[in-house]
Structure formats: structure tokens, C-alpha cells
Amino acid sequence: MPIKVGDTLPSVELSELSKEGPVKVSSDEIFANKKVVLFALPGAFTPTCSAAHLPGFVVKADELKAKGVDEIVCLSVNDAWVMGAWGESQNAENIRMIADGSANFTEAVDLVLDLTDANMGVRSERYALIANNGVVEWIGIEEGGFEHSSVEAVLNAL
């Protein structure tokens, strides 16, 4: 069953690109003692993700912060190099680009999108959530479209 409001986010190892290269980061560190908006998507550089999902959060990052959000996190089942390059190409300076390369977080929250038949492997469902100190306060999971996980949906939930 997918993660839901009231659940505590899982403790897993993720990675992100630093100036020195990929570094390991704990999901505990990402979510501890702060209000975080996390949005997850099927893949970096993919059409909807690049044309609408990430850009919406880039454009409205200041509005999210003005509503009390401490950190905005983009998560995908890609490696840290890809997430770093995608963030740079999208001018996502205010977004923390987190790689879930082995789908550990994605599997732990039970939001796996299995695209192996399309030769694309295991990906993440498209969703967004608001967490306060690691506890889910709101979640919007897509059901084939792009309305529940948009930045507008998150802003309305705040």
C-alpha cells in the first residue's frame, strides 16, 4: 500500500551531486526537523517532467518558501550525475536534486512504476508530498494525468 498521510517517511540512503561528485545522503537528513516538499517523477529529461513538473517548482520556489517550506526536493530513479545535469539545465538552484538510483526510497513508499516492458526499467510514480519532520502531511499521487502533483496542487495544500 502506498505511503499515506500520517505515515513516517522511510530511512534510506540516497545520493546527490556535490562539487566533488556523487555523495550519499540519508533521507533522515533530508526530512529531519523541517517542512519539506518532495516531488517525484518517472525520469529526468523526460517530456512532462522537463516541460512542466520540475519547471513549475523552479518558477514557484519562492511562493513555496513564503508558505513555510524549508526545502524543496526533486526525486527520481536516476543517478546523481543525471539529476545534477538535469537540475543545471533547468536552472533549479532552489531545488535539491536527489537521486534514488536503486529505487530504495521509491520501493519503500510503494510508489514504483514498472516500465520494464517498455525497456525503461523501474521508475517512480509521479507524486508530490508535504512532510513535516519526516511525517507526511499531504500527498498527491497521479492517476495517469498531471494535476495532483503539480506545484499548484502543493501550493493549494499548504
KEVONU-99776 format. One record per residue: x, y, z of N, C-alpha, C in turn; residue in three letters. Coordinates in steps of 0.1 Angstrom, whole numbers, padded with zeros to 4 digits, m for minus. Layout:
% residues N
SITE | npx | npy | npz | capx | capy | capz | cpx | cpy | cpz | rest
SITE | X | Y | Z | X | Y | Z | X | Y | Z | ALA $
...
END
This chain:
% residues 158
SITE | npx | npy | npz | capx | capy | capz | cpx | cpy | cpz | rest
SITE | 0008 | m0012 | 0000 | 0000 | 0000 | 0000 | 0009 | 0013 | 0000 | MET $
SITE | 0006 | 0022 | m0009 | 0014 | 0034 | m0010 | 0014 | 0042 | 0003 | PRO $
SITE | 0024 | 0050 | 0006 | 0025 | 0058 | 0017 | 0013 | 0068 | 0018 | ILE $
SITE | 0009 | 0071 | 0030 | m0003 | 0080 | 0031 | m0001 | 0090 | 0042 | LYS $
SITE | m0010 | 0100 | 0043 | m0009 | 0110 | 0053 | m0008 | 0103 | 0067 | VAL $
SITE | 0001 | 0109 | 0075 | 0003 | 0104 | 0089 | 0015 | 0094 | 0089 | GLY $
SITE | 0019 | 0088 | 0078 | 0030 | 0079 | 0078 | 0043 | 0086 | 0079 | ASP $
SITE | 0053 | 0079 | 0085 | 0067 | 0085 | 0086 | 0074 | 0080 | 0074 | THR $
SITE | 0082 | 0089 | 0068 | 0089 | 0086 | 0056 | 0100 | 0076 | 0059 | LEU $
SITE | 0104 | 0067 | 0050 | 0114 | 0057 | 0053 | 0128 | 0062 | 0054 | PRO $
SITE | 0136 | 0055 | 0062 | 0150 | 0059 | 0063 | 0158 | 0050 | 0053 | SER $
SITE | 0163 | 0057 | 0043 | 0171 | 0050 | 0032 | 0182 | 0059 | 0028 | VAL $
SITE | 0191 | 0053 | 0021 | 0203 | 0060 | 0015 | 0200 | 0065 | 0001 | GLU $
SITE | 0202 | 0077 | m0002 | 0200 | 0083 | m0015 | 0213 | 0089 | m0019 | LEU $
SITE | 0214 | 0097 | m0030 | 0226 | 0104 | m0033 | 0222 | 0117 | m0040 | SER $
SITE | 0232 | 0126 | m0040 | 0231 | 0139 | m0048 | 0245 | 0143 | m0052 | GLU $
SITE | 0245 | 0151 | m0063 | 0258 | 0155 | m0068 | 0263 | 0167 | m0061 | LEU $
SITE | 0275 | 0166 | m0056 | 0282 | 0178 | m0050 | 0293 | 0182 | m0060 | SER $
SITE | 0301 | 0192 | m0056 | 0312 | 0197 | m0064 | 0323 | 0186 | m0065 | LYS $
SITE | 0323 | 0177 | m0056 | 0333 | 0167 | m0056 | 0328 | 0154 | m0063 | GLU $
SITE | 0315 | 0154 | m0067 | 0309 | 0142 | m0073 | 0298 | 0137 | m0064 | GLY $
SITE | 0292 | 0125 | m0068 | 0281 | 0120 | m0060 | 0285 | 0117 | m0045 | PRO $
SITE | 0275 | 0121 | m0037 | 0277 | 0118 | m0022 | 0264 | 0112 | m0017 | VAL $
SITE | 0266 | 0103 | m0007 | 0255 | 0096 | m0001 | 0248 | 0106 | 0008 | LYS $
SITE | 0235 | 0105 | 0009 | 0227 | 0113 | 0018 | 0215 | 0105 | 0023 | VAL $
SITE | 0213 | 0106 | 0036 | 0202 | 0099 | 0042 | 0189 | 0106 | 0041 | SER $
SITE | 0178 | 0099 | 0038 | 0165 | 0105 | 0038 | 0162 | 0111 | 0052 | SER $
SITE | 0167 | 0105 | 0062 | 0165 | 0111 | 0076 | 0171 | 0126 | 0076 | ASP $
SITE | 0182 | 0128 | 0070 | 0188 | 0141 | 0070 | 0180 | 0151 | 0061 | GLU $
SITE | 0174 | 0146 | 0051 | 0166 | 0154 | 0042 | 0154 | 0160 | 0049 | ILE $
SITE | 0147 | 0151 | 0057 | 0134 | 0154 | 0062 | 0134 | 0159 | 0077 | PHE $
SITE | 0145 | 0156 | 0084 | 0145 | 0159 | 0099 | 0144 | 0174 | 0102 | ALA $
SITE | 0135 | 0176 | 0111 | 0133 | 0190 | 0117 | 0130 | 0201 | 0107 | ASN $
SITE | 0123 | 0198 | 0097 | 0120 | 0208 | 0087 | 0107 | 0204 | 0079 | LYS $
SITE | 0101 | 0214 | 0073 | 0090 | 0212 | 0064 | 0096 | 0211 | 0050 | LYS $
SITE | 0093 | 0199 | 0044 | 0099 | 0196 | 0030 | 0087 | 0193 | 0021 | VAL $
SITE | 0089 | 0199 | 0009 | 0080 | 0195 | m0003 | 0089 | 0186 | m0011 | VAL $
SITE | 0085 | 0174 | m0013 | 0092 | 0164 | m0022 | 0082 | 0162 | m0034 | LEU $
SITE | 0088 | 0163 | m0046 | 0080 | 0158 | m0057 | 0089 | 0148 | m0065 | PHE $
SITE | 0082 | 0137 | m0069 | 0089 | 0126 | m0075 | 0083 | 0124 | m0089 | ALA $
SITE | 0092 | 0119 | m0098 | 0087 | 0118 | m0112 | 0094 | 0106 | m0118 | LEU $
SITE | 0089 | 0102 | m0130 | 0094 | 0090 | m0136 | 0109 | 0091 | m0141 | PRO $
SITE | 0113 | 0103 | m0146 | 0127 | 0103 | m0150 | 0131 | 0117 | m0154 | GLY $
SITE | 0144 | 0120 | m0152 | 0150 | 0133 | m0156 | 0150 | 0133 | m0171 | ALA $
SITE | 0149 | 0145 | m0177 | 0149 | 0148 | m0191 | 0138 | 0141 | m0199 | PHE $
SITE | 0127 | 0136 | m0192 | 0116 | 0131 | m0199 | 0106 | 0142 | m0202 | THR $
SITE | 0097 | 0140 | m0211 | 0088 | 0151 | m0216 | 0080 | 0159 | m0205 | PRO $
SITE | 0071 | 0153 | m0199 | 0063 | 0160 | m0189 | 0071 | 0165 | m0177 | THR $
SITE | 0081 | 0157 | m0173 | 0090 | 0161 | m0162 | 0098 | 0173 | m0165 | CYS $
SITE | 0103 | 0174 | m0177 | 0111 | 0186 | m0181 | 0103 | 0198 | m0186 | SER $
SITE | 0092 | 0195 | m0192 | 0084 | 0207 | m0197 | 0075 | 0213 | m0187 | ALA $
SITE | 0071 | 0205 | m0176 | 0061 | 0211 | m0167 | 0064 | 0208 | m0152 | ALA $
SITE | 0067 | 0196 | m0149 | 0068 | 0192 | m0134 | 0079 | 0200 | m0127 | HIS $
SITE | 0091 | 0198 | m0131 | 0103 | 0205 | m0125 | 0102 | 0220 | m0127 | LEU $
SITE | 0099 | 0225 | m0140 | 0099 | 0239 | m0142 | 0088 | 0246 | m0133 | PRO $
SITE | 0077 | 0240 | m0130 | 0067 | 0246 | m0121 | 0073 | 0249 | m0107 | GLY $
SITE | 0080 | 0239 | m0102 | 0086 | 0241 | m0089 | 0097 | 0251 | m0089 | PHE $
SITE | 0105 | 0252 | m0100 | 0115 | 0262 | m0101 | 0109 | 0276 | m0101 | VAL $
SITE | 0099 | 0278 | m0109 | 0093 | 0291 | m0110 | 0086 | 0295 | m0097 | VAL $
SITE | 0080 | 0286 | m0090 | 0072 | 0290 | m0078 | 0079 | 0286 | m0065 | LYS $
SITE | 0092 | 0284 | m0065 | 0100 | 0281 | m0053 | 0098 | 0291 | m0042 | ALA $
SITE | 0099 | 0304 | m0046 | 0097 | 0315 | m0036 | 0084 | 0314 | m0030 | ASP $
SITE | 0073 | 0311 | m0037 | 0060 | 0310 | m0032 | 0059 | 0299 | m0021 | GLU $
SITE | 0065 | 0288 | m0025 | 0065 | 0276 | m0015 | 0073 | 0280 | m0002 | LEU $
SITE | 0084 | 0287 | m0004 | 0092 | 0291 | 0008 | 0084 | 0301 | 0016 | LYS $
SITE | 0077 | 0310 | 0010 | 0069 | 0320 | 0017 | 0057 | 0314 | 0025 | ALA $
SITE | 0054 | 0301 | 0021 | 0043 | 0294 | 0029 | 0049 | 0285 | 0039 | LYS $
SITE | 0062 | 0287 | 0043 | 0068 | 0279 | 0054 | 0076 | 0267 | 0050 | GLY $
SITE | 0078 | 0265 | 0037 | 0086 | 0253 | 0033 | 0101 | 0256 | 0034 | VAL $
SITE | 0108 | 0247 | 0041 | 0122 | 0249 | 0043 | 0130 | 0244 | 0032 | ASP $
SITE | 0126 | 0233 | 0025 | 0134 | 0227 | 0014 | 0124 | 0221 | 0004 | GLU $
SITE | 0128 | 0222 | m0009 | 0121 | 0216 | m0020 | 0130 | 0205 | m0026 | ILE $
SITE | 0125 | 0193 | m0027 | 0133 | 0182 | m0032 | 0126 | 0176 | m0044 | VAL $
SITE | 0134 | 0173 | m0054 | 0130 | 0166 | m0066 | 0137 | 0152 | m0065 | CYS $
SITE | 0129 | 0142 | m0066 | 0135 | 0128 | m0065 | 0131 | 0120 | m0078 | LEU $
SITE | 0141 | 0113 | m0083 | 0138 | 0104 | m0094 | 0148 | 0092 | m0094 | SER $
SITE | 0143 | 0081 | m0100 | 0152 | 0069 | m0101 | 0162 | 0071 | m0112 | VAL $
SITE | 0171 | 0080 | m0110 | 0182 | 0083 | m0119 | 0195 | 0083 | m0110 | ASN $
SITE | 0206 | 0084 | m0116 | 0218 | 0086 | m0108 | 0221 | 0101 | m0105 | ASP $
SITE | 0230 | 0103 | m0096 | 0233 | 0117 | m0091 | 0238 | 0125 | m0103 | ALA $
SITE | 0246 | 0120 | m0112 | 0251 | 0128 | m0123 | 0240 | 0133 | m0132 | TRP $
SITE | 0231 | 0124 | m0135 | 0219 | 0128 | m0143 | 0211 | 0138 | m0136 | VAL $
SITE | 0208 | 0136 | m0123 | 0200 | 0146 | m0116 | 0207 | 0159 | m0115 | MET $
SITE | 0220 | 0159 | m0113 | 0227 | 0172 | m0113 | 0227 | 0179 | m0126 | GLY $
SITE | 0229 | 0172 | m0137 | 0229 | 0178 | m0150 | 0215 | 0183 | m0154 | ALA $
SITE | 0205 | 0176 | m0150 | 0191 | 0180 | m0153 | 0188 | 0193 | m0145 | TRP $
SITE | 0191 | 0193 | m0132 | 0189 | 0205 | m0124 | 0196 | 0217 | m0130 | GLY $
SITE | 0208 | 0215 | m0134 | 0216 | 0226 | m0140 | 0209 | 0231 | m0153 | GLU $
SITE | 0205 | 0222 | m0161 | 0199 | 0225 | m0174 | 0185 | 0232 | m0172 | SER $
SITE | 0179 | 0230 | m0160 | 0166 | 0236 | m0157 | 0167 | 0248 | m0148 | GLN $
SITE | 0179 | 0252 | m0145 | 0181 | 0264 | m0136 | 0174 | 0261 | m0122 | ASN $
SITE | 0176 | 0249 | m0117 | 0169 | 0245 | m0105 | 0178 | 0248 | m0092 | ALA $
SITE | 0183 | 0260 | m0091 | 0192 | 0263 | m0080 | 0185 | 0262 | m0066 | GLU $
SITE | 0172 | 0264 | m0066 | 0164 | 0263 | m0053 | 0158 | 0250 | m0050 | ASN $
SITE | 0161 | 0240 | m0059 | 0156 | 0226 | m0057 | 0167 | 0217 | m0054 | ILE $
SITE | 0165 | 0208 | m0044 | 0175 | 0198 | m0041 | 0173 | 0186 | m0050 | ARG $
SITE | 0182 | 0183 | m0059 | 0180 | 0172 | m0069 | 0186 | 0159 | m0063 | MET $
SITE | 0177 | 0150 | m0059 | 0181 | 0138 | m0052 | 0179 | 0126 | m0061 | ILE $
SITE | 0189 | 0118 | m0061 | 0189 | 0105 | m0069 | 0185 | 0093 | m0061 | ALA $
SITE | 0176 | 0086 | m0065 | 0172 | 0073 | m0059 | 0175 | 0062 | m0069 | ASP $
SITE | 0188 | 0062 | m0072 | 0193 | 0053 | m0083 | 0189 | 0038 | m0082 | GLY $
SITE | 0188 | 0033 | m0070 | 0184 | 0019 | m0069 | 0170 | 0017 | m0065 | SER $
SITE | 0162 | 0028 | m0065 | 0148 | 0029 | m0062 | 0145 | 0024 | m0048 | ALA $
SITE | 0154 | 0026 | m0039 | 0152 | 0023 | m0025 | 0141 | 0031 | m0018 | ASN $
SITE | 0141 | 0044 | m0020 | 0130 | 0052 | m0014 | 0117 | 0049 | m0021 | PHE $
SITE | 0118 | 0048 | m0034 | 0106 | 0046 | m0042 | 0099 | 0033 | m0039 | THR $
SITE | 0107 | 0022 | m0037 | 0101 | 0010 | m0032 | 0096 | 0010 | m0018 | GLU $
SITE | 0103 | 0018 | m0009 | 0099 | 0018 | 0005 | 0086 | 0026 | 0007 | ALA $
SITE | 0083 | 0036 | m0002 | 0070 | 0043 | m0001 | 0059 | 0036 | m0010 | VAL $
SITE | 0063 | 0025 | m0017 | 0054 | 0017 | m0025 | 0048 | 0025 | m0037 | ASP $
SITE | 0057 | 0033 | m0044 | 0052 | 0041 | m0055 | 0061 | 0038 | m0067 | LEU $
SITE | 0063 | 0025 | m0070 | 0071 | 0020 | m0081 | 0062 | 0020 | m0094 | VAL $
SITE | 0068 | 0026 | m0104 | 0062 | 0025 | m0117 | 0071 | 0015 | m0126 | LEU $
SITE | 0066 | 0004 | m0128 | 0074 | m0007 | m0135 | 0072 | m0005 | m0150 | ASP $
SITE | 0082 | 0000 | m0157 | 0082 | 0002 | m0171 | 0092 | m0008 | m0178 | LEU $
SITE | 0094 | m0019 | m0172 | 0103 | m0029 | m0178 | 0099 | m0034 | m0192 | THR $
SITE | 0086 | m0035 | m0193 | 0080 | m0039 | m0206 | 0083 | m0029 | m0217 | ASP $
SITE | 0085 | m0017 | m0214 | 0088 | m0006 | m0223 | 0104 | m0004 | m0224 | ALA $
SITE | 0111 | m0013 | m0218 | 0126 | m0013 | m0218 | 0131 | 0000 | m0211 | ASN $
SITE | 0123 | 0005 | m0200 | 0127 | 0017 | m0193 | 0130 | 0013 | m0178 | MET $
SITE | 0129 | 0001 | m0174 | 0132 | m0003 | m0160 | 0122 | 0001 | m0150 | GLY $
SITE | 0126 | 0001 | m0138 | 0118 | 0005 | m0127 | 0119 | 0020 | m0125 | VAL $
SITE | 0108 | 0027 | m0124 | 0108 | 0042 | m0122 | 0099 | 0045 | m0110 | ARG $
SITE | 0098 | 0058 | m0108 | 0089 | 0063 | m0097 | 0075 | 0067 | m0103 | SER $
SITE | 0065 | 0065 | m0096 | 0052 | 0071 | m0100 | 0054 | 0086 | m0098 | GLU $
SITE | 0046 | 0094 | m0105 | 0046 | 0109 | m0103 | 0037 | 0112 | m0091 | ARG $
SITE | 0044 | 0119 | m0082 | 0036 | 0123 | m0070 | 0043 | 0135 | m0063 | TYR $
SITE | 0037 | 0141 | m0054 | 0043 | 0152 | m0046 | 0037 | 0150 | m0032 | ALA $
SITE | 0045 | 0154 | m0022 | 0041 | 0153 | m0008 | 0047 | 0165 | 0000 | LEU $
SITE | 0040 | 0167 | 0011 | 0045 | 0177 | 0021 | 0047 | 0169 | 0034 | ILE $
SITE | 0060 | 0170 | 0039 | 0063 | 0163 | 0051 | 0068 | 0173 | 0061 | ALA $
SITE | 0064 | 0171 | 0074 | 0069 | 0179 | 0085 | 0076 | 0170 | 0094 | ASN $
SITE | 0090 | 0172 | 0096 | 0098 | 0164 | 0104 | 0097 | 0149 | 0100 | ASN $
SITE | 0096 | 0146 | 0087 | 0095 | 0133 | 0082 | 0082 | 0126 | 0082 | GLY $
SITE | 0071 | 0133 | 0086 | 0058 | 0127 | 0087 | 0050 | 0134 | 0075 | VAL $
SITE | 0043 | 0125 | 0067 | 0035 | 0130 | 0056 | 0023 | 0138 | 0061 | VAL $
SITE | 0022 | 0150 | 0056 | 0010 | 0158 | 0060 | 0000 | 0159 | 0048 | GLU $
SITE | 0005 | 0157 | 0036 | m0003 | 0158 | 0024 | 0004 | 0150 | 0013 | TRP $
SITE | m0003 | 0143 | 0005 | 0003 | 0136 | m0007 | m0007 | 0137 | m0019 | ILE $
SITE | m0001 | 0139 | m0030 | m0009 | 0139 | m0043 | m0002 | 0129 | m0053 | GLY $
SITE | m0009 | 0119 | m0056 | m0004 | 0108 | m0064 | m0012 | 0109 | m0078 | ILE $
SITE | m0004 | 0109 | m0088 | m0011 | 0110 | m0102 | m0017 | 0097 | m0105 | GLU $
SITE | m0028 | 0098 | m0113 | m0035 | 0087 | m0118 | m0036 | 0087 | m0133 | GLU $
SITE | m0024 | 0089 | m0139 | m0023 | 0090 | m0153 | m0023 | 0104 | m0159 | GLY $
SITE | m0026 | 0114 | m0152 | m0025 | 0128 | m0157 | m0014 | 0136 | m0150 | GLY $
SITE | m0017 | 0149 | m0149 | m0007 | 0157 | m0142 | m0015 | 0169 | m0136 | PHE $
SITE | m0021 | 0165 | m0124 | m0028 | 0176 | m0117 | m0026 | 0175 | m0102 | GLU $
SITE | m0025 | 0162 | m0097 | m0024 | 0160 | m0082 | m0010 | 0163 | m0077 | HIS $
SITE | 0000 | 0163 | m0085 | 0014 | 0165 | m0080 | 0021 | 0178 | m0085 | SER $
SITE | 0013 | 0187 | m0092 | 0018 | 0199 | m0097 | 0021 | 0209 | m0085 | SER $
SITE | 0029 | 0219 | m0088 | 0032 | 0229 | m0078 | 0020 | 0236 | m0074 | VAL $
SITE | 0010 | 0238 | m0083 | m0002 | 0244 | m0079 | m0010 | 0236 | m0069 | GLU $
SITE | m0010 | 0223 | m0071 | m0017 | 0214 | m0061 | m0010 | 0215 | m0047 | ALA $
SITE | 0003 | 0215 | m0047 | 0011 | 0216 | m0035 | 0008 | 0230 | m0028 | VAL $
SITE | 0008 | 0241 | m0036 | 0005 | 0254 | m0030 | m0009 | 0254 | m0024 | LEU $
SITE | m0018 | 0248 | m0031 | m0032 | 0248 | m0025 | m0033 | 0240 | m0012 | ASN $
SITE | m0024 | 0230 | m0011 | m0024 | 0221 | 0001 | m0017 | 0228 | 0013 | ALA $
SITE | m0008 | 0237 | 0010 | m0002 | 0244 | 0021 | m0011 | 0254 | 0026 | LEU $
END
